[in-house]
Amino acid sequence: MTELTLRSPDNISLKQIIESALSERLHNLEQGIKLSERRIKQFENQYTLTTQEFLTKFNNDELNHSFDFDEWIGEAKMLEHLQQKKLVIEGVEFVN
C-alpha cells in the first residue's frame, strides 16, 4: 500500500480538488474502456473469435498477418491498461 500525505492551509478545499480530479479521471477512463470494449467487440464479431482465442492463435502463428490484427492487439492492450488505472483510482481512500 502506498500512502501519500499532503499539507495545505485549507485541507477541505484541497481534498475536494483531489476528489474532483480523481472523479473526472475515473469518468474519462470509463469512457475509454467503453470505446475499447466496443472496438474489440467489432473485431470479435468480424472474425468470429473471442479476443483470448485470437491472441492464442496469433501467438501460435496460426493466422496470416493483418493490419486489423495489429489494431486488435493494440486495443486489447489499451483496454487492460485502462482497466488497471481504473482499479488504482477506485482503490484510493481518503483517511482525513
Secondary structure, DSSP 4 states (H G I P E B T S, - for coil): --------SSHHHHHHHHHHHHHHHHHHHHHHHHHHHHHHHHHHHHHT--HHHHHHHHHTT-S---HHHHHHHHHHHHHHHHHHHHHHHHT-----
